[in-house]
Amino acid sequence: MAVSLRTLMSLSLALAVGVGSGLTLYLSHRQAELGRTDETRAVLERAAPILADQLDRTLRDVGRDVSLGALDGRVARPDRAADLDAYLVAWRRLRPEYTDILVADRAGRVRATASGKLIGSDVSGAVWFARGLQGVAAADASERNRAGTEAPRNVIVSAPVPDGGGVVAIQMTPRWIEEATQLARRSLGAPGEGISFSVLNASGRLVLQVGAVKPDHPETQRLEVSAPLDGSERPGLGWLLVARATPGTMSAAGSGVQIPHAIVLALLAVGIAGWLGGSLVSRRIRNLEAACRQEAAGLTVTALPIRELQSLADAAAHAIARGKGRERMMQDARAALVRSRERVRAFKTMAGWSCWEVDLTNGRVTWTDAVLPILPSTSELATTLDDLVDRLDPEDRDLMRVAMRAAIAAGGSAQDVTLRTLPVAGEQSGRRLHLRMAKVLDDGDARERLHVLSREVGVASLPGSPVTPIAKPLAPAANEPLLERRRDGLLRQVTDGIVHDVNNALAVVMTALGSLQRHGHDLPDRALQLVDVAQRGARNGASLTRRVSALTRREVSTLAEVDIALVLDDLTDFLRSSVAPEITIGLSLDEALPPVLCSERQIEILILNLVLDIKAVAPAGCGVSLVVQAAEPPTTSLLASRPSLRLTLSAPVNLANRRGLASVADLADEIGAAVDVQASEASTTVSVWLPAGERQAVVEAAADGAAENLAVLLVEADALLRSTTASALSDLGHTVTQAASSAQAVEILAGRRDFDLLLVDYALPGMSGLQLAATVSRTHPRIRTILAGPRGHLPANAQVFQQLHKPFGLPELVRALQSRGPERREQEAA
């Protein structure tokens, strides 16, 4: 709540006067306290020496008494024990303040005592006995002595018997100290009643406490003065006397300090003066405020009576002038920002992508328009990363975290992952999103941030329909009835299952044959040839199963990245053996080719169209060359200034006006490629520039070229393939633990954490191999993971793990064990 200037000035002046008055009263009270403290200290400095003198006097009297007693003839004669006992009893009767009187011979054995106790005890180890042999001495008898006596805080004064007759000792109770204390207090008068005395022996132990400090006074106010009981005249104890007291409270006249009436009047006077002065200043300030509200560039203010206010008015005039210029600049910048933002929004809308930013350091996610299907459709909002992950299918949440870590480790390279979302209101099932994420490279920002593009997999805008931020599902064609689409889906599922089983069988054969070759140095040459033939046949069978699987897949997404070298190696073998055996096909590939940004099926269709055209017009034995190399695209194409690969097919036939070339042109438009055809009567050269990404090796050879002995967890549902692979791994020197399902693998991992490698089949029933790999990468980050599955069947998000394509043989298995996957390189880099 704001207050007026008048009130503020009145309160300020009144506060200043009040603080000054309070400080004055405090100082006067403090001075009185110091006076009382000095007075109390003076009393204590008198009290401690007085008590010390009283104790010294008492000890001297007792010392003289014991010296005279030792001179008595009955003490020196051991043959008159009865007379000695009677003498000691009469002596104690005369001095009742003595606790006991005893006589010990020179050997330390007690001859007689006034109380009749301790006769025959050995006191040779007592301090008072040793000192008493030398002369009159006093000792503190608070500790147990060799005679077995214990008298806490008692004092024994001893004296030697002439002619080596032993020692005479008098034992005294603390009553004599209390009596000396009372005498000291009486000599001090009334101030001595509030003093407490403590007597400490030479070792610092408390001998006696007389009186106590009142508990209602703080410890910090207690004063103490000490004086030694030095025993300059024997006997002496080496005690320390401490006198303590608390300064007395103020007198009744001084304790009830009243604020003088003059202070109250002063407070009222300065309050009124501050009110009047504040009224004058506030009037001038209101005039200044009214002038500033005019917001005129050439603002002038009349002279003000206060220098600071005048400076403020001048500064306000200059600030208004500068603000007008900055406001115009801000309006121009805001308009440019709005135009740029609208262009970005239009690009994202027409492209069907949503763009958002993930801050991994702070766990925040922001987006700029309503194109994120897994979040409420509200623009210009933010949410937490945990909220975003919770909206994903539970089985894909770990995979999302693995992909984000891989994107951070990859620097600015893009990483792809396909995820499923939970259903939102009005949906029967969730959606499948393809995410492309890359790390934000900003040297001035230490946060870990990702830029993410999201798009539904297998969706596109309908021709002629309005473009919306979220792309609509691809509608079925008019000539594709519902029953036919269901049949195709069922056929795909059945075919994938058959391909999976056949691949497993081929992997069993290829692995077993590889083990046989590894140990077949004693086999005859004919047997080795047959094994080699069987290997080639198995690999041809693997190529055929992949072809069958590709025929049933209806890929419409162009978000894939494929290794064109693997695709063309496999495809040319298929063309030579099945499609065009009468044509000689030569393949030339550059080393370290980057991945191609299209699907494997699109590449195969492109090559098949050209080969079938050549087969239709070429004579038998015709030679065709296929060359793939990194090359710059034509400057007039859409690929200009982007990475690309050039695929060149040359044939000694004229392919002009062939149907396959038209299909190639249409397919190039679909995937964003550029095509150039050079045809003549005798030859045709077709060049296709395909969009390429950055080279990211899936595996990397180990430095020593050989894998160390590893502890391997093998997860495979096919019992025959599992046992064959386990046998091959054991033969290579590795320790293998087998699991038939993801659930069994999780149980094994819960009890063991010493595995080096997880080799898991991608298509496990129940919890899939990819989901198991994502979970293990989070719970057991030290374990390297290899996913086994048919090439082309694994989704893009599986690229964060090392892959082993099925069917595999022993050489492929060995290379996989000798290599490191992307997640292993990320851990080593960290």
N, C-alpha and C positions, 0 to 999 in steps of 0.2 A: 504494500500500500504506500503510495507516494505521499510525502508531506510537503507543506509549503515552505518557502525559503524563510519566511518570518518565524515559523515554528522551529525550523532547524537552527536558526541563529540564536533564538531565545534559549532553546535547550542546550546548545553548545556553550553559551556563556554561563548558564546556570550550572552545567556539568563541570566547567572549568573551576568555578568558585567552590562547588561542592567538593571536588577532588582536592583542591588546595586546602580547604578546611579539614577534610578528613585526614589528609597527610599530616597537617599540623597536630591534630589530636593524637594521631598514631605515634608521632615522634615524641610527644610529651609523655604518652603512656610508656613508650619504650624506654625513655630516660628514667622514669620512675622504676621500671623493672630492673634496669641496670643498677640503679642505686640499691635496690633491695638485694640484688645478687652480690654486689660488693660487700654489703653489710653481712650477709650470710657467710660469704667466704672468709671474712675477717674473724667471725666467731669460730668457724671450723679450724682456722689456722691457730687459734688459741686452744681449742678443745683437744686436738690430737696430741700436742706436746704435754698438756696437763695429764691426760690419761697415761701417756708413756712414762711420765715422771712418777705417777702413783704406782704403776706396776714395777718400775725399777726399785722404788723404795721398799715395796713389799718383798721383792726377791732378795734385796740386800738384808732385810730383817731376818728372813728365813735362813739366808746363808750364814749369818752370824749365829743364829740359834743352833743350826746343825753343826757348826764348827765347835761351839762350846760343848755340845752334847758329845762329840767325838773325843773330847779331852777327858771325859769321866773315866775313872779307873775300871769300873765295871764293864765298860765296853771293850777295853783292851785285853781282858782276861777271859780266855775261853773256858776255864775250869769253873767259872761262876755263872753258869747259864741261868740258874733260878734268880739270882740277883739281877742279871741283865734283863730278864723278862719283866720283873717287877719294876725296874727302872724305866723301861720303855712304856709300860702301861701307865705309870704315874706321869710320865712326860706327855703322853697323848691326852691324859685327863686335863692337864694344864692348858693344852693347846688343841681344843676340839676342832679347829678348822683344818687340822691335818687329817688326811684320810687314813694314813698308816705310817709307821716308823719301823724301819728294818735295819739290821746289821748283817753284813756279809763279810766272810773272811777274804783273804787276798786271792784265793782261788775262785771266788765268785759264788760260793755256796752260802745260802742264807742261814745264819746261825740263830737269829731270833727276830720276832716281829711283835709290834704292839697288839695286833689283832689276832695273833696266834696262827695265821695262815702263811702258806708259802714257805714254811720252815723246811730246809733241805733242798730248796729249788736252786737251779743253776742260773745266775744272772750275769755270768761273765761276758755274754755277748751284748748286753745292754749298753747303750751309749752313755747313760748316766753313770754306770759303774766304771767304764773306762776313763771317763773324765774325772770321776770322783777320786780315783787313785792319785791323780795329779794335783788336786786341790779342790776348793769349793767350786761346784759347777751345777748348772741347771740344764735339764733336757726335757724335750716334749715326749711324753710317754703315750702317744696316741696310737702307736703300732704295737703288735703283739711281740713280746720279748721272749727270750729263750726260756724264761721261767714259766711261761704259759699265762702270764697276767695280761689283761687287756683293760686299759682304763682310758677310754677316748677323751681327748683334749685335756688330760691330766698333766701336771708338771711334777717332776721329781728333782729335788735339790739334794745333792750329795756332797760329802766331805770325807777326807781320808782320816783313818784312825792312826795315831802316831805309832812309829816303830813298825810300820807294815802290818798293822793289825787288821786291815781290811777297810771297809767303807761303811759310813752311816748315811742313810738316805731317808728323806721325808717326802711323802707323796701327798699332793695337794689337789683338791677338786676345783672346777671352774668357779666355785662360789667366791673365791678371793678376787677373780677378775671382775665379777659383777659388783662386788663391794667397791673395788677401785673405780669402776665406771660411775657408780652412784656418787662417790666423793667428787669425781671430776665434774659431773653435772651440777652438783650443789655449788661448787666453786664458780661455775659459769652463770648461775642464776637462772632466770626465766628463759633466755635463749638456748640453754642447754637441754631443755625438755624435748625439743624437736629434732635432736641429733641422734643418729644411730651409729653404733660403733661395731666394727668388725675386726677380729684379731686373726691374722694369718700366720702360720708357722713358716719356717725357712723354706719349705718345699712348696709353699703357696696354698696349702690346704687351710680351710676355715677351721679355726680353733673354737671361736665363740662369736655369736652374733647377738648384740644387745640392742633392742629397739629395731624398728623397721620404717622405711620411707612410706608415706601414705600412698596408697595405690591410685588415688584419683589425680595425681600429678604426673605429667608425661615424663618419661625417662630422660628426655633431652634437657629438662630443667634441673635435674639433680646435680648437686655439687659435692665433691669429695676432696679431702685433704688427708695425706698419709704422713706418718711419723714412725721411724724405726725404733724398736726396742733393742738398742745396739749392745747393751751390756758392757759398756766401757769399763765399769767396775764389776768384777765378777761377783756373783754368777750372771751369765747372759744367755738368752735364748735365740737371738737373731730373728725375733718376731717383727711383723709389720702391723701397725695400728692404722686403721682407715676410719675417718669420721665422715659421715654423709648427712646431707640435709637438703631440703627443697626450699628455695626462697619463699618466704611467707607472702600471702596475698596482700593486696593493697588495703589500706585502711578504708573504713566506711566512707570517709570524706573523699578519698581519692578514687574509689571504685565506681562510684556513680557519677561519671563525668556527664555533664549536661551540655548540650550544644548552646553556646551563648546566643542571646537574642540578636546580637549584631550579625551573626552569620546568616540567620533567617532573613533579616532585613537586606543583607547584601545579595542573597539569592533572588529576592523579589525585585530589587533594583536592576540587577543585570538582566533578568528576564524581560522586564519592560523595555530596557534599552535595546536589547536584541530584537524584540518585536518591532519597535519603531524603525531601527536600521534595516531590518529585513524587508519592511514594507517599501522603503525607498528603493532598495536594490531590486526587489521583485517587480516594481513598476517599470524600471528601466529594461529588465529582461523581457517583460511582456511586449514592450515596444520593439525590441530586437526580434522577438518571435514573429510579430506581425509583419515586420519588414522581410524576414526570410520566407514567409509564406507567399510573398509576391513572386518568388522564383524568377526574378528578372536578371538578365545577364549583366546589366550595369547597375547592380544594386548599390545604393549609397545609404548610409545610416548616419543620423545626426550624432554629434559628439556625445559620448557617455562620460559620466563623472568618474568612473572606475577604469583604470588603465587595462586591467585584465579583460573587462567586458568589451572595451573598445577593440582590443586585439582579437577577441572572439568574433565580434561583428565583422571585422575586416576579413578574417579567415573564412567566415560563412559566405561572404560575397564571392571570394575567389573559388570556394568549393562548388558553389552553384554554377559558376561559369564553366568549371572543369566538368561538372556532372552533366551539363547539357551536351558537351562534346562526346563524353563517354556514352551517354544514352543513345546518341545517333549511331556511334560505332557498334554498340550492343545490338541495336535494332537491325543493322545490316548483317552482323554476324549471325543473329538469330534467324533471319530470313534465309541466309545461305545454308545454315544447319538444317532448317526445315526442308529445303529443297533437296539437300543431300540425303536426308533421312527418308524422304519420299521416294527417291530413286532406289535406295537400298531396299525399302519395303516393296517397291514394285518388282525388283529383281527377285527377291525371295518368294513373292507371291506367284509370279509367273513361272518360276523354276520349280515350284512345289516343295521347297525346302523351308524348314524353320531354322533359325539361327539363335543360339543361346550360349551363354558363358558360364563356366563352372569354376568357382574359386575353391580349390582343394584346401588351401590354407585356412580359410574362414568357414568352409562348409556352406557356401552360398551359391545359388543358381539364379541367374537373371535372364530374361528374354524380353524382346521388344515388341512382339505382336502375338496375336492369338493363333499360333501355329504349332503349339506343342500339345499333341493329343493326350498325353498322360497327365496333364495338369488342367485346372479350370481355365476356360477360355476367357481370360482377362488380360488385356495388354498392359504393358509397362508395370509389371509386377516382379517380385522376387520370392524365392522360397528357399528352403534348406536342402542341402544335398541328401540328407537322410529322408526327407519327405519325398523327393524325387525317386530315390531307390525303392522306397516302400510301395510306390505305385507300379513297380515292375513285378513280373511273375516271380514268386519266391525262389524258383529254381534258377533264375537268370540274374539274381542280385549279385552273387559273388562274381559272375562273369563280367558284369558292368564294372566292378571295382578293379578286376584284373586288367580290363581294357584301358581304364583311365591310367593305371600305373604304367602300362606299356606305352601309352601316348606321351606321358611325361618323360619316360626314359628315351623315347625316340626323337626327342628334340622337336623340330618343326615338321617332321614327317607325319603324314596322316595315318590314322589307324581306324579300321572298320570293325564294327561289331553289329550283330543282328540280335535283337531282344524282343521278348514278348511282354505286353503290358496287361495289367488287370482290367477287367471290363469296367467301363464307366456307366453312368445312368443311361438306360435305354439300349445297352448293347448286351447281346447274348454271350459274347466271348471277347477276349482282349484283342489287341492289334499286334502286328509284327512291325517293328521299327528298325530301319537301318540307320545307324549312327556313324558318322565320320568325324573323328575328333583329332585335333592337333594342339600341341602346346603353344601358348602365347609367348612369343619371344620378346621380352622387354627387359633390357639390361638395368633399367632404373627401378624395377619392381621386383622385390624378392619373393613375392607370392607365387605359388604354383597355380597357374590358370590354364584352362582349356577352352578353345573355341570348338563348338560342336554343331554340326549340321545333322538334322534328323528328317527322315522321310519314310513313309510307309512302304514296305517292300511289296512289289507287285501291284502298284497303283499308278494311275495316270488320269489326266483330265480328259473328259469326253470331247470329241471333236464338236465344235460349235457351242459348247456349253460355257457358261461364265466361269472364269478362273477364280478359285477360292483359296484362302491360305492353306487349308488342309486338302490335299489331293484326294479325289474321290476314287473308290475302288473301280478297277477296270470292269466295265460291263461286258457280258457275254455277247459274242457276235450273233447276228440274226439267224445264221445257218448252223448254230451250235446249240441244239436243244439241251435241256437240263439233263435228260437221261444220258446223252452222249458224254457230257462233261463228267457225270458221276462214273461212267464206265472208264473214262480215261484216268480219273483219279484212282479207281480201284486197280486198273491195270498197272499204274505206276507203283502202287504199294506192293502188288504181287511181284512185279519185276524187280523192285529194289530188294525184296526179301530173297528172291532167287539169286540175284547177283551177289548178295552178301554171303549166302551159303556157298555158292560156287567159288567166290574169292577165298573163303576160308579153306575150302578143299584144295584149291590151287596153292595157297600159302603153305598148307601141310606138305604137298608134294614138292614144292620148290625148296622149302627149308630142309626137308629130309634129303633131297638130292644134293643140296649144297653141303650138308654134313657128310654125306657119302663121298663127295668129291674132295672134301677137306682131309678125310682119312683114307682116301682110295689110292694111295701111292702104290699099294701092293696089288691092286686090281689089274687085270689084263687090259691092254689097249682097247680091245673091242668093247669091254664093259664100260670103260670111260667114255667111249664114243656114244654108246647108247644112253648113258646118263646125260651127256651134253645134248643129245637130240631130245630127250624127255624134258630137259630144262627149257629148250626153245619152244617146244610144243606147249608147255605150261604157260609161258609168257604170251604166246599167241592167243591162248584161251583167255588170259586176263584181258587182252586188248578187245577180244570179241565181247566179253561180258560188259565192258565199259561202253561199247557201242550200243548194245541192247538197252542198257540203262539210259543212255542219252536219248534214244528214240522216244521214250515215254515221258521225258521232262519237258515242261512247257515254260521255259525261262523267258520272262519279260523284263526283268530288272537288268539294267546296264551298270550296276554298281560293283561287279565282280572285278577282281584282279587275278590274272592267271599267268603262269609261267609258260610262255609260248614255246620254249625249247622242249619241255616235257610233252606238250600237246602235239607238236609237229613230229617229234620222234615216234610217238605212239601212232599218230595218224598216218604217217608214211608207211609204216609197217602194215597197217590195215589196208591201205590203198594197193600196195604191192602184192599182198596175198589174196585179197578178196575183191576189191572194186575194179582195179585196172592192172591185172598181172602182166598184160601184154605191153605195158608202157614202162620204160626205165625212168625212175624218178630219183634225181640226185638232190640231196639236202645239204645246205651250207648255212651254219649258224655262227654269228659272232659270239665271243665269250662275254660273260657277265651282262646278259641282256636284262633290261628292266622289265617289270611286269606290264602286261597289256591291260588297259582299262576297258575290258569287255568280257563277256562270258566265253567259256571254252566251246560251247555249242555254236556260238556265232562264228568263231574262227573255223571250226570244222565245216560249217555250211558254206562259208566263203571258199575254202579250198575245194570242197566237193563239187561245187558248181563249175569251177574252172577245169578240174580234172575230167568231169563227165563231158564237157564240151570238147576237150582235147581227144578223149577216147572215141567220140562220135566221128571225128574226121581224120584222125591220125592213123597211119599204117602201123602194123605190128612192129615192135622193136623201136618205136619212136622214143627219143630221149627228152626228158623235161627236167629243167633245173629250177630249184626253189631256194632262194637266198633271203635270209633275214638279217638285217643289220640296223644299228642305230643311225638315223639320218634326219636332216632338217626337212620339215614338210614344205610344200609349195607356199610361197608368200601370200598367194591369193586364197588359200584355204582357211577354214576356221581353226585349224591346228597351228597356225602361224605363231611363233614364239613359245610354243609348248613342246615338251618332250614327246617324241614319237619314234616308232619303229617302222622301217620300210620293208614290206614283204614283196619280193619281186619273183614272178613266175614267168619263165621264158619257154616257148614251145615252137618247133619248126612248122607250124600250121597257121592258117589264117582263121582267127576266131571272131572277125568282125561280124556284127549283126547276129551273133549267137545269143540264145536265150540266157545262158549262164552269166554273160557279162551284164545283162540288165538286172539279174538278181543280185549280182555283186554290187552294182551301183545302189540299188535300194537298201541293201544291208549296210553299206558304208554310210548312207544317210542316217540310218537308225542308230549306229554306234558312234557317229561323229567322225568318221574316217574320210580320207581323201583318196581318190582313185585317178590313175592316169593310164591310158591304153595306147600303146604304139603298135599298130597292126599294118602288115604288108601282105603281099601275095604269098611270101615264103615263111613268114614268122610273125609271132605276136609276143609282145612283152607287156605284162600287166603289173603295175606298181600300186600297192595299197599302203598308205601311211596310217598306221593305227595309233590311237592315243596311248601314251605310256605313262607310268608312274615312276616313282623313285625306286632305285634298286634297294631291296631289303632282303638280305639273305635269310632264308628260313632256318638254315643250319650253318654251322661254321666248324671246320675241322679242328680237332684238338691239336695242341701244340706238339705233342710227342708222337702223333699219328697212331696211337693205340690207346684203347680204353683200359683204365685200371680195373681191378677186380671190384665189382659193384654189388651192393645188396639191392636186388630188384624185386619189386612187387608187381607181379603179372596178373592183370585182371582181364579175363576173356571168358565169355559164356560158352563158346564151342569147346567141348572137352578134348577132342582130338587135336585141334590147333593149339590149345593151351598146353597139353602135355608135350607136343612136338616142339613148340617154342621154348618151353621150360628146359627140355632136354638139350636143345641147341645152346641156350644160354649157359647151362651148367657145363656143357662141353667146352665153352669159351672161357671158363674159369670163374663165372659169376655165381653168387648165391641167390637162389630164386625162391620166393614165397608166392604160392598160387592162390587166386580168389576167383570164384565163378560169377560174382555180381558186385555191384557197387556197395550194397549193404554189407556184404562180407568183407570187402576192402576197408570200409569205414571201421568195422569192428577190429580188424587187424591193426589199423593205424592208431586206434585208440590205445592199444597196448604197447605199440612200438613206435619209436621215432628215429630209428637208426637207418632207415632206408635211404639209398642214394638216388633211386630211379623208380618212377611209376610208369609202367607200360600198360596202357589201357585201351580197350576197343571202344571206338566212338559209338557204335550202335548197340550198347548194352540194354537189356530190358529193364524197365523201371527207371531208376535214376541213370541218365545217360552218361557216357564216358566224358563228354564235355563238361557236364555239370559236376561230376566227380573231380575232374581236373581243376575246375575253378575253385571248388571247396578246398582241395588239398593245397593249392597255391596260397590260400589264405591261412589255413591252420598249420601247414608244414612247409613254410617257404623255402626250406633248404632242399627239398626233394625236387629233382628234375623230372619233368613230365613229357612223355611221348604219346601222342594220340595216333592210333592206328585206324585207318578207314580207307574206303575207295577214293581214288583221286577224283575230285570234282563233286563229291558228295558232302564234304565237310564245309560248313558255312564260313563266312568271312571272319566271324569272331573267333574261330579256331586258330587263326593265324598267329595268335599270341603264344601258342604252344608249338613245340616241335612236332612234326607230322611224319608218320611212316605209312606210305601208301600200300594198300592191299590190292592184289596179293603180293607178298614180299618173300624174298628168299634169304638165304644166309648172308650173301654179300650186302644186301640192303639193311639187314639187321645189324651187321657189324658196323656199317657206316653210320647208322643212327646212334649206336652206342659210342662211337668215336667223335660224335659231334655235340654241339651245344645249341640249344634252341633259343629263341628270343627272350624267354623269361629267365634263362640262366645267364645270358649276357647282361640283362638288366640288373640282376643281383650282383654280378661281379663288378659292374660299373659302379654300383652303389657302395 
